[in-house]
């Protein structure tokens, strides 16, 4: 693919490095099912967020809740006291003590913990979303035990759809603000750049620019708001906020400057009128469907046990929201979107998900500000 625009790596003010579907507030407020004996068969452990984060934790919880209600199995969630592997392991242990037969862990932060605990609790099933178990000091040493199933999503496809749509809409001065350079976030950004590039080729233009950086946070901060405010003041029209709760800072800056925001993971249209679209992962459906397969025998079936799945547009795991209330494009039409989506599903468009080799990560035009 010919490179038709420049990517600018922008430096932020110093920020503290910390870890971290369409959703409804009512789903998040239900914290557990009823249990006569205080035991819960299904347990979700949040990362460092909560089940009402309006992002990844919340939609994963909605999938747990939907399956629990459908199957009649008891369910609950646990929120670790602190953002550390030891705290996550402590609360996984509490969940198991309280009767958990399957433990749902959303996010890469659980990779180290599941690597350790899957062997300590061979009778318990683990569902790890957005990661693969490995020791803290060796990400390449991936080990998925038979009681563990991992799900990853082709975020690059969702980012591609958003990048294509925003350029087709006519915007040329763009920004990508990722939380941290973890694989899922980088894939979103890589796809976003490729989608914008694909639209540039169709339109025959070469003047689209993307400022690209990682904030180091997955929630709102004053520093992030100040920096995003500076981006908008300097002419950026649309920022893809790809870092969980950090969208609150980006959205606030957009509202102050007549800018626009692209949300991530879930349909965030209801958060603000400036949210033009969202690069979605159908985490609720993904979680529900995986638990439904586990629930047939309270164990992972052949093909899932000890395996890692990578879901894509073909499985409807990624998309942009297309309901009338959320579709805020004026030039980019739903018909054009559907045509593009079908091409992604059918493999007619090659979207690079290899973080190491993609030029958006390595071969960039650096312009520190």
Secondary structure as UniProt FT lines:
FT   STRAND          6..9
FT   HELIX           25..29
FT   TURN            36..37
FT   STRAND          42..46
FT   TURN            51..52
FT   HELIX           56..71
FT   STRAND          75..79
FT   HELIX           85..97
FT   TURN            98..99
FT   STRAND          102..106
FT   HELIX           108..110
FT   HELIX           111..120
FT   TURN            121..123
FT   STRAND          125..129
FT   TURN            136..137
FT   TURN            139..140
FT   TURN            146..147
FT   STRAND          148..153
FT   HELIX           155..168
FT   TURN            169..170
FT   STRAND          173..178
FT   HELIX           183..203
FT   STRAND          209..214
FT   HELIX           222..233
FT   TURN            234..235
FT   STRAND          238..242
FT   HELIX           244..246
FT   HELIX           247..257
FT   STRAND          260..265
FT   HELIX           269..271
FT   TURN            273..274
FT   STRAND          275..281
FT   HELIX           283..294
FT   TURN            295..298
FT   TURN            302..306
FT   STRAND          308..311
FT   HELIX           313..315
FT   STRAND          318..320
FT   TURN            324..326
FT   HELIX           334..345
FT   TURN            346..347
FT   TURN            355..357
FT   HELIX           359..362
//
